[in-house]
Amino acid sequence: MAATPNDAKPLQPLHGTALVLLTIAVAFSTFMEVLDMTIVNVAVPHIAGSLGVSPSEGTWTISSYALASAIMQPLTGWIARRFGEVRSFVVSVLLFVTFSMVCGLATSMPLLVIARLLQGAGSGPMVALSLTLLLSSYPKTKQGIALALWAMTVVVAPIFGPILGGWLTDNFSWPWIFYINLPVGLAAAVITWGLLHKRETKTAKTPIDAVGLALLVVGVGALQFMLDNGNDNDWFASPMITTLGIVALVCLTFLVVWELHAKHPVVELSLFRQRNFSVGVIALTLGMFAFFGINVVFPLWLQITLSYTATWAGLATAPVGILAFLVSPILGRNMDRLDLRAVVTFSFVVFAATSWWFSTFDSSASFSTLVLPRFVMGIAIPCFFIPLNQIYLSGLPPEQIASATGLSNFCRTMGSSMSTAITVTLWQHRGESHHATLTENIDPAHPAATHFLGQLSHMGLSHRQSLGLVDQLLTREALTLAVNDVFWACAVLFVLLIPILWFAKPPFGSAGGAMGH
């Protein structure tokens, strides 16, 4: 990224006010894009109600955005080479803002889903390019801080999404979750263009790999659709889900083979030949799988089983952001003094310990009891994201940074999507299994059960009402035992990931190896 379009002299990094302004603009645009993945989650019932569709149809607003964003992320490198990194980023922000407004103004579900698709497609390259622009604008000695600031926005945004979404929906109306993007996005686009338009990267008219693009769109589209709808359709018992699975497998297998031999690949899979890139991205994807699983199932359990409101579930989830926010800048400043593999190992140990801690809770756990492990977990977040970003970027030449961040973001997104699908399914299946086991104890041979039913009849409940109440209690306990199983499984996964990290090869240097000026 060191060369301008007209000459090969390296650009000087930005300093002072210009660097602060750029950091704020890029951080806020990244925050906004990641926020939009989760902000809609809590508003789905309101959106479905106002547009006259079922809540399950309402979830299309989430899946359509994730689908389009996932397809565009691995294309970031090609788009940046073709049109220039600064131009691509600014256009991406403007497209995101434009389709955000269309989402807010939508009067029917089909229009909202199409607008969300276009919003996701427009914003796809934004997150990866934001990191690329930050790294190229910071002095080499401060690139650790740039990584830390970027990682902090990417991590904190999904946590605050549900809280902000719930508050806006409860106090205003659901379109406001889209309208708030307008002032932030326009300011980010204007500042970024003003500061960087003279620092545009070299562009090259590489031909589009049409076969690779088609395989990517169909393969990722089928996979994302399968993950989003599998649970509602009983997975592979459904012919539709089975067909989608086969299409995804065939297309993505052909995509890998094709891209490794294509002259101008649309996705640079050759990056996986670099040991640190492979180790970093595998650890990031699987770590994200376990981390996201906890973040999906925990608020669901609070709302469905413990009757928390959306806002209170958000508040119970949010303390994880406090230590993450405080530790990120300190870690970023000291990156070059630490063995990054040890830092990520520490984060996985903390994640495993807090996941296990969660697996010990029962349905009577108080709000403060639930909040404490969430707070402790926060220290692991920057120790997970920041060093892994540095590990997978280490040793790569500047012109590959956009492709590398795009591809790793794609893997992270797919890890999150798979995690949502698998952990929610696992939770429901384990809940049914525990319910069946608990029900076996409700018979005249068990004195505790007959005594409890006797107490209910003394309170004036009929036999049917008593059994109904017992069934409710069993469901609550079964879902709590099931959520414990999910947390325990995530703890085991974090421990199993630790050896993978040590295959990474130091020195990790500053991100992008040759990226210094």
C-alpha positions as CSV (number, residue, x, y, z in Angstrom):
1,M,0.0,0.0,0.0
2,A,3.0,2.2,0.0
3,A,2.8,3.5,-3.5
4,T,0.7,6.3,-5.0
5,P,-0.8,5.8,-8.5
6,N,1.7,8.2,-10.1
7,D,5.0,7.4,-8.4
8,A,6.6,4.7,-6.3
9,K,7.8,6.9,-3.4
10,P,6.4,5.7,-0.1
11,L,3.8,7.9,1.5
12,Q,4.5,9.4,4.9
13,P,2.2,8.2,7.7
14,L,-0.4,10.7,9.0
15,H,0.3,12.5,12.3
16,G,-1.6,14.6,14.9
17,T,-5.1,15.8,14.2
18,A,-5.4,14.2,10.8
19,L,-4.6,10.8,12.3
20,V,-7.1,11.2,15.1
21,L,-9.8,12.3,12.7
22,L,-9.1,9.4,10.4
23,T,-9.1,6.9,13.3
24,I,-12.5,8.2,14.5
25,A,-14.0,8.2,11.0
26,V,-12.8,4.7,10.2
27,A,-13.7,3.3,13.7
28,F,-17.2,4.7,13.6
29,S,-17.9,3.4,10.1
30,T,-16.6,-0.1,11.2
31,F,-18.7,0.1,14.4
32,M,-21.8,1.0,12.4
33,E,-21.4,-1.9,9.9
34,V,-20.8,-4.5,12.6
35,L,-23.5,-3.0,14.8
36,D,-26.0,-3.6,12.0
37,M,-25.5,-7.3,12.1
38,T,-26.9,-7.5,15.7
39,I,-29.0,-4.3,16.2
40,V,-31.9,-5.9,14.2
41,N,-32.0,-9.0,16.3
42,V,-34.1,-7.5,19.1
43,A,-36.3,-5.5,16.7
44,V,-37.4,-8.5,14.7
45,P,-40.8,-8.9,16.5
46,H,-41.5,-5.2,16.1
47,I,-40.5,-5.3,12.4
48,A,-42.6,-8.4,11.8
49,G,-45.6,-6.9,13.5
50,S,-45.6,-3.6,11.7
51,L,-45.1,-5.2,8.3
52,G,-47.7,-8.0,8.9
53,V,-45.4,-11.1,8.7
54,S,-44.5,-13.8,11.2
55,P,-41.4,-13.5,13.4
56,S,-39.7,-16.3,11.5
57,E,-40.2,-14.4,8.3
58,G,-38.9,-11.3,10.2
59,T,-35.5,-13.1,10.7
60,W,-35.0,-12.8,6.9
61,T,-33.9,-9.2,7.7
62,I,-30.9,-10.7,9.6
63,S,-30.0,-13.5,7.2
64,S,-30.3,-11.4,4.0
65,Y,-27.7,-8.9,5.4
66,A,-25.3,-11.6,6.6
67,L,-25.6,-13.4,3.3
68,A,-24.7,-10.4,1.1
69,S,-22.0,-9.3,3.5
70,A,-20.4,-12.8,3.6
71,I,-20.3,-13.0,-0.3
72,M,-18.7,-9.5,-0.6
73,Q,-16.0,-9.9,2.1
74,P,-13.6,-12.3,0.2
75,L,-14.0,-10.0,-2.9
76,T,-12.5,-7.1,-1.0
77,G,-8.9,-7.6,-2.3
78,W,-10.1,-7.7,-6.0
79,I,-12.3,-4.6,-5.5
80,A,-9.5,-2.7,-3.9
81,R,-7.0,-3.6,-6.6
82,R,-9.5,-2.7,-9.3
83,F,-10.8,0.7,-8.0
84,G,-8.3,1.7,-5.3
85,E,-8.6,1.2,-1.5
86,V,-9.7,4.7,-0.6
87,R,-12.3,5.0,-3.3
88,S,-13.7,1.5,-2.6
89,F,-14.0,2.3,1.2
90,V,-15.8,5.6,0.7
91,V,-18.2,4.2,-1.9
92,S,-18.8,1.2,0.4
93,V,-19.7,3.6,3.3
94,L,-22.0,5.7,1.0
95,L,-23.8,2.6,-0.4
96,F,-24.3,1.3,3.2
97,V,-25.8,4.6,4.3
98,T,-28.1,4.9,1.2
99,F,-29.5,1.4,1.7
100,S,-29.9,2.0,5.4
101,M,-32.3,4.8,4.6
102,V,-34.2,2.5,2.1
103,C,-34.5,-0.1,5.0
104,G,-36.0,2.5,7.3
105,L,-38.4,3.7,4.7
106,A,-39.5,0.2,3.6
107,T,-43.2,-0.4,3.8
108,S,-43.3,-4.2,3.0
109,M,-41.2,-7.2,3.9
110,P,-39.9,-8.0,0.4
111,L,-38.7,-4.4,0.0
112,L,-37.0,-4.5,3.4
113,V,-35.2,-7.8,2.6
114,I,-34.0,-6.5,-0.8
115,A,-32.8,-3.3,0.9
116,R,-31.0,-5.4,3.6
117,L,-29.4,-7.5,0.9
118,L,-28.1,-4.4,-0.9
119,Q,-27.0,-2.9,2.4
120,G,-25.0,-6.0,3.2
121,A,-23.4,-6.1,-0.3
122,G,-22.5,-2.4,-0.1
123,S,-20.9,-2.8,3.3
124,G,-19.1,-6.1,2.7
125,P,-15.6,-4.6,1.9
126,M,-16.0,-1.8,4.5
127,V,-14.6,-3.6,7.6
128,A,-11.5,-5.2,5.9
129,L,-10.6,-1.9,4.1
130,S,-11.0,0.1,7.3
131,L,-8.2,-1.9,8.8
132,T,-6.1,-1.7,5.7
133,L,-6.5,2.2,5.6
134,L,-5.6,2.5,9.3
135,L,-2.5,0.4,9.0
136,S,-1.2,2.3,6.0
137,S,-1.8,5.7,7.7
138,Y,-0.2,4.9,11.1
139,P,3.6,5.0,11.7
140,K,5.1,1.6,11.8
141,T,5.8,1.8,15.6
142,K,2.2,2.5,16.3
143,Q,0.5,-0.1,14.2
144,G,-0.2,-2.2,17.3
145,I,-2.4,0.7,18.6
146,A,-4.2,0.9,15.2
147,L,-5.0,-2.8,15.4
148,A,-6.2,-2.5,19.0
149,L,-8.5,0.4,18.1
150,W,-9.9,-1.4,15.1
151,A,-10.4,-4.7,17.0
152,M,-12.1,-2.8,19.9
153,T,-14.8,-1.4,17.6
154,V,-15.3,-4.8,15.9
155,V,-15.7,-6.6,19.2
156,V,-17.7,-4.0,21.2
157,A,-20.3,-3.2,18.4
158,P,-22.1,-6.6,18.5
159,I,-22.4,-6.4,22.3
160,F,-24.0,-2.9,22.2
161,G,-26.1,-3.7,19.1
162,P,-28.9,-5.4,21.0
163,I,-29.0,-2.8,23.8
164,L,-29.1,0.2,21.3
165,G,-31.6,-1.7,19.1
166,G,-33.9,-2.4,22.0
167,W,-33.7,1.1,23.4
168,L,-34.4,2.7,19.9
169,T,-37.2,0.3,19.2
170,D,-38.9,0.7,22.6
171,N,-38.5,4.5,22.7
172,F,-38.9,5.5,19.1
173,S,-39.7,3.0,16.3
174,W,-37.8,0.3,14.5
175,P,-36.8,2.4,11.4
176,W,-34.6,4.5,13.7
177,I,-32.2,1.6,14.0
178,F,-31.4,2.3,10.3
179,Y,-31.7,6.1,10.3
180,I,-28.9,6.5,12.9
181,N,-26.4,5.3,10.3
182,L,-27.0,8.4,8.1
183,P,-25.1,11.1,10.1
184,V,-22.3,8.7,11.2
185,G,-21.8,7.3,7.7
186,L,-21.8,10.7,5.9
187,A,-19.3,12.1,8.3
188,A,-17.0,9.1,8.0
189,A,-17.1,9.2,4.2
190,V,-16.4,13.0,4.0
191,I,-13.5,12.8,6.6
192,T,-11.9,9.7,5.0
193,W,-12.1,11.1,1.4
194,G,-10.8,14.5,2.6
195,L,-7.8,13.0,4.3
196,L,-6.9,10.2,2.0
197,H,-8.0,11.0,-1.6
198,K,-4.5,12.0,-2.5
199,R,-3.1,8.8,-1.0
200,E,-5.0,6.4,-3.4
201,T,-3.4,3.1,-4.0
202,K,-2.4,1.8,-7.5
203,T,-5.2,0.3,-9.5
204,A,-4.9,-2.5,-12.1
205,K,-7.6,-3.6,-14.6
206,T,-7.5,-7.2,-13.7
207,P,-10.2,-9.3,-15.5
208,I,-13.0,-10.6,-13.3
209,D,-12.9,-14.3,-12.6
210,A,-16.5,-15.0,-13.6
211,V,-16.5,-18.7,-12.8
212,G,-14.9,-18.1,-9.4
213,L,-17.5,-15.3,-8.6
214,A,-20.4,-17.5,-9.6
215,L,-19.2,-20.5,-7.5
216,L,-18.7,-18.1,-4.6
217,V,-22.1,-16.5,-4.8
218,V,-24.0,-19.8,-5.2
219,G,-21.8,-21.7,-2.7
220,V,-21.9,-19.1,0.1
221,G,-25.5,-18.3,-0.6
222,A,-26.6,-21.9,-0.3
223,L,-24.5,-22.4,2.9
224,Q,-25.8,-19.2,4.6
225,F,-29.4,-20.0,3.7
226,M,-29.0,-23.6,5.0
227,L,-27.5,-22.3,8.3
228,D,-30.2,-19.7,8.8
229,N,-33.2,-22.0,8.0
230,G,-31.9,-25.5,9.1
231,N,-33.1,-25.3,12.6
232,D,-36.7,-24.3,11.6
233,N,-36.8,-27.1,9.0
234,D,-35.4,-30.0,11.2
235,W,-32.1,-29.9,9.3
236,F,-31.4,-32.8,7.0
237,A,-34.8,-34.3,7.5
238,S,-35.9,-31.5,5.1
239,P,-35.2,-32.1,1.3
240,M,-34.7,-28.3,0.9
241,I,-31.9,-28.2,3.6
242,T,-30.3,-31.4,2.2
243,T,-30.3,-29.9,-1.3
244,L,-28.8,-26.6,-0.1
245,G,-26.1,-28.5,1.8
246,I,-25.1,-30.5,-1.3
247,V,-25.1,-27.4,-3.5
248,A,-22.9,-25.5,-0.9
249,L,-20.5,-28.5,-0.6
250,V,-20.1,-29.0,-4.4
251,C,-19.8,-25.2,-5.2
252,L,-17.3,-24.4,-2.4
253,T,-15.2,-27.5,-3.2
254,F,-15.0,-26.5,-6.9
255,L,-14.3,-22.9,-5.8
256,V,-11.2,-24.0,-3.8
257,V,-9.8,-26.0,-6.7
258,W,-10.6,-23.3,-9.3
259,E,-9.2,-20.4,-7.3
260,L,-5.9,-22.2,-6.6
261,H,-5.3,-22.5,-10.4
262,A,-7.0,-19.3,-11.7
263,K,-4.7,-16.7,-13.2
264,H,-6.6,-13.8,-11.6
265,P,-8.4,-15.4,-8.7
266,V,-11.4,-13.5,-7.2
267,V,-10.5,-14.9,-3.8
268,E,-6.8,-15.2,-3.0
269,L,-6.8,-18.7,-1.4
270,S,-3.0,-18.9,-2.0
271,L,-2.7,-16.8,1.2
272,F,-3.3,-20.1,3.1
273,R,0.1,-21.2,1.9
274,Q,1.5,-18.8,4.5
275,R,1.8,-20.6,7.8
276,N,0.9,-17.7,10.0
277,F,-2.1,-16.7,7.9
278,S,-3.5,-20.3,8.1
279,V,-2.9,-20.6,11.9
280,G,-4.2,-17.1,12.6
281,V,-7.4,-17.5,10.5
282,I,-8.1,-21.1,11.8
283,A,-7.7,-20.0,15.4
284,L,-9.8,-16.8,14.8
285,T,-12.6,-18.8,13.0
286,L,-12.9,-21.6,15.6
287,G,-12.4,-19.2,18.5
288,M,-15.2,-17.0,17.1
289,F,-17.4,-20.1,16.7
290,A,-17.1,-20.8,20.5
291,F,-17.3,-17.1,21.5
292,F,-20.3,-16.3,19.3
293,G,-22.1,-19.5,20.5
294,I,-22.0,-18.2,24.1
295,N,-23.2,-14.7,23.0
296,V,-26.1,-16.2,21.0
297,V,-27.4,-18.7,23.5
298,F,-26.9,-16.7,26.7
299,P,-29.4,-13.9,25.9
300,L,-31.9,-16.4,24.4
301,W,-31.8,-18.4,27.6
302,L,-32.3,-15.3,29.7
303,Q,-35.4,-14.2,27.6
304,I,-37.0,-17.6,27.0
305,T,-36.3,-19.4,30.2
306,L,-35.8,-16.6,32.9
307,S,-38.3,-14.2,31.3
308,Y,-35.9,-11.3,30.9
309,T,-36.9,-8.4,28.6
310,A,-34.8,-7.7,25.5
311,T,-33.3,-4.6,27.3
312,W,-32.4,-6.5,30.5
313,A,-30.9,-9.4,28.5
314,G,-28.8,-6.8,26.7
315,L,-27.7,-5.3,30.0
316,A,-26.8,-8.7,31.4
317,T,-24.7,-9.4,28.3
318,A,-23.0,-5.9,28.1
319,P,-20.5,-6.0,31.0
320,V,-18.2,-8.1,28.7
321,G,-17.4,-4.8,26.9
322,I,-16.0,-3.0,29.9
323,L,-12.6,-4.7,30.4
324,A,-12.3,-5.2,26.6
325,F,-12.6,-1.5,26.1
326,L,-10.0,-0.7,28.9
327,V,-7.5,-3.4,28.0
328,S,-7.4,-2.9,24.2
329,P,-5.3,0.3,24.1
330,I,-2.8,-1.0,26.7
331,L,-2.3,-4.3,24.8
332,G,-2.0,-2.4,21.5
333,R,0.8,-0.2,22.9
334,N,2.8,-3.3,24.2
335,M,2.3,-5.7,21.3
336,D,5.9,-5.8,20.2
337,R,7.1,-6.8,23.7
338,L,4.8,-9.8,24.0
339,D,4.8,-13.3,22.6
340,L,1.4,-13.1,20.8
341,R,0.9,-16.8,21.0
342,A,1.1,-16.6,24.8
343,V,-1.4,-13.7,24.8
344,V,-4.0,-15.6,22.7
345,T,-3.4,-18.7,24.9
346,F,-4.2,-16.6,28.0
347,S,-7.4,-15.4,26.3
348,F,-8.5,-19.0,25.5
349,V,-7.8,-20.1,29.1
350,V,-10.0,-17.2,30.4
351,F,-12.7,-17.9,27.8
352,A,-12.7,-21.6,28.8
353,A,-12.8,-20.8,32.5
354,T,-15.7,-18.3,32.2
355,S,-17.6,-20.7,29.9
356,W,-17.2,-23.5,32.5
357,W,-18.3,-21.0,35.2
358,F,-21.5,-20.3,33.2
359,S,-22.1,-24.1,32.9
360,T,-22.5,-24.3,36.7
361,F,-25.5,-21.9,37.0
362,D,-29.0,-23.0,37.7
363,S,-32.3,-21.2,36.9
364,S,-32.4,-19.3,40.2
365,A,-29.1,-17.4,39.3
366,S,-29.5,-13.7,40.1
367,F,-28.7,-10.9,37.7
368,S,-25.5,-10.0,39.6
369,T,-24.3,-13.7,39.6
370,L,-24.8,-13.8,35.8
371,V,-23.0,-10.5,35.2
372,L,-19.8,-11.3,37.1
373,P,-18.4,-14.0,34.6
374,R,-19.5,-11.7,31.7
375,F,-17.4,-9.0,33.2
376,V,-14.3,-11.3,33.7
377,M,-14.7,-12.6,30.2
378,G,-14.1,-9.1,28.9
379,I,-10.3,-9.2,29.6
380,A,-10.0,-12.1,27.1
381,I,-11.6,-10.4,24.2
382,P,-8.8,-8.0,23.2
383,C,-6.2,-10.7,24.0
384,F,-8.0,-12.9,21.4
385,F,-8.8,-10.5,18.5
386,I,-5.8,-8.1,18.5
387,P,-2.9,-10.6,18.5
388,L,-4.6,-13.0,16.0
389,N,-5.0,-10.1,13.6
390,Q,-1.3,-9.4,13.9
391,I,-0.4,-13.0,13.6
392,Y,-2.3,-13.6,10.3
393,L,-1.0,-10.4,8.8
394,S,2.6,-10.9,9.8
395,G,5.0,-11.2,6.9
396,L,2.5,-10.3,4.2
397,P,3.4,-7.6,1.6
398,P,1.3,-4.4,1.7
399,E,-0.6,-5.2,-1.5
400,Q,-2.0,-8.4,0.0
401,I,-3.4,-6.8,3.2
402,A,-6.8,-6.0,1.8
403,S,-7.2,-9.5,0.4
404,A,-6.0,-11.0,3.7
405,T,-8.3,-9.0,5.9
406,G,-11.3,-9.6,3.5
407,L,-10.7,-13.4,3.6
408,S,-10.2,-13.5,7.4
409,N,-13.4,-11.4,7.9
410,F,-15.2,-13.8,5.6
411,C,-14.0,-16.8,7.7
412,R,-14.9,-15.0,10.9
413,T,-18.4,-14.2,9.6
414,M,-19.0,-17.9,8.5
415,G,-17.7,-19.0,11.9
416,S,-20.3,-16.8,13.6
417,S,-23.1,-18.0,11.2
418,M,-22.3,-21.7,11.8
419,S,-22.1,-21.1,15.5
420,T,-25.5,-19.5,15.6
421,A,-27.0,-22.4,13.7
422,I,-25.2,-25.2,15.6
423,T,-25.4,-23.9,19.2
424,V,-29.1,-23.0,19.0
425,T,-29.9,-26.4,17.6
426,L,-27.7,-28.1,20.2
427,W,-29.4,-26.2,23.0
428,Q,-32.9,-27.2,21.7
429,H,-32.0,-30.8,21.2
430,R,-30.3,-31.1,24.6
431,G,-33.3,-29.3,26.2
432,E,-35.7,-32.0,24.7
433,S,-33.3,-34.8,25.9
434,H,-33.1,-33.3,29.5
435,H,-36.9,-32.8,29.5
436,A,-37.5,-36.4,28.6
437,T,-35.1,-37.6,31.4
438,L,-36.7,-35.3,34.0
439,T,-40.2,-36.4,33.1
440,E,-39.3,-40.0,33.9
441,N,-39.2,-38.9,37.6
442,I,-42.8,-37.7,37.6
443,D,-44.6,-40.9,38.7
444,P,-46.2,-42.3,41.8
445,A,-42.9,-44.2,42.6
446,H,-41.1,-40.9,43.4
447,P,-42.3,-39.5,46.8
448,A,-40.9,-36.0,46.0
449,A,-43.1,-35.8,42.9
450,T,-46.3,-37.0,44.6
451,H,-45.6,-34.7,47.6
452,F,-45.2,-31.7,45.2
453,L,-48.4,-32.6,43.2
454,G,-50.2,-33.0,46.6
455,Q,-49.2,-29.5,47.6
456,L,-50.5,-28.1,44.3
457,S,-53.9,-29.7,44.8
458,H,-54.1,-28.3,48.3
459,M,-53.6,-24.9,46.7
460,G,-56.7,-25.5,44.7
461,L,-55.2,-26.5,41.3
462,S,-56.9,-29.2,39.4
463,H,-54.8,-32.3,38.4
464,R,-54.5,-31.0,34.8
465,Q,-53.4,-27.6,36.0
466,S,-50.9,-29.2,38.4
467,L,-49.3,-31.3,35.6
468,G,-49.2,-28.2,33.3
469,L,-47.3,-26.2,36.0
470,V,-44.9,-29.2,36.5
471,D,-44.3,-29.3,32.8
472,Q,-43.4,-25.6,32.8
473,L,-41.0,-26.1,35.6
474,L,-39.4,-29.1,33.9
475,T,-39.0,-27.1,30.6
476,R,-37.3,-24.3,32.5
477,E,-34.9,-26.7,34.2
478,A,-34.3,-28.8,31.0
479,L,-33.4,-25.6,29.0
480,T,-31.1,-24.5,31.8
481,L,-29.3,-27.9,31.9
482,A,-29.1,-27.7,28.1
483,V,-27.5,-24.2,28.2
484,N,-25.0,-25.6,30.7
485,D,-24.1,-28.3,28.2
486,V,-23.5,-25.7,25.4
487,F,-21.3,-23.6,27.7
488,W,-19.3,-26.7,28.7
489,A,-18.8,-27.7,25.1
490,C,-17.6,-24.1,24.3
491,A,-15.1,-24.4,27.2
492,V,-13.7,-27.7,25.8
493,L,-13.4,-26.2,22.3
494,F,-11.4,-23.2,23.7
495,V,-9.0,-25.6,25.5
496,L,-8.6,-27.8,22.3
497,L,-7.7,-24.7,20.2
498,I,-4.6,-23.7,22.4
499,P,-2.1,-26.1,20.7
500,I,-3.0,-24.8,17.2
501,L,-1.7,-21.3,18.2
502,W,1.8,-22.6,18.8
503,F,2.2,-23.6,15.1
504,A,2.5,-19.9,14.3
505,K,6.1,-18.8,13.7
506,P,7.6,-15.6,15.1
507,P,8.7,-12.9,14.6
508,F,5.3,-11.4,14.1
509,G,6.6,-7.8,13.6
510,S,4.2,-5.1,12.7
511,A,1.2,-6.1,10.7
512,G,1.9,-6.5,7.1
513,G,5.6,-7.0,7.5
514,A,6.7,-4.5,4.8
515,M,4.1,-2.1,5.7
516,G,6.2,0.4,7.5
517,H,7.1,3.7,5.9
